[in-house]
Amino acid sequence: MEAGPNAFSCVTGAVTGVQTSVQSLFEISSFVAGCVLHAPEQFHWLMLGSLASVCTAAGLFFVFVYMSAAQRPSQPYQLVRSTG
């Protein structure tokens, strides 16, 4: 792929497409789980599944933040002295 003005939009579009597909897959799986576990006494399984998915997403986000912070330089702005 050539690096040009449209390269970033192509990558962004691909990431957005994958994100939307995965989100739709999990949304459909939640509907299927609701149909399978339809009895009121089975509601706790739906609740635990929802809690597990939210905690997993939060954990993955914190890992992402930690990894991206580890890649940043400790002093991003250093004073540059001009000679003149």
Order of alpha helices (4+ residues) and beta strands (2+ residues): alpha-alpha
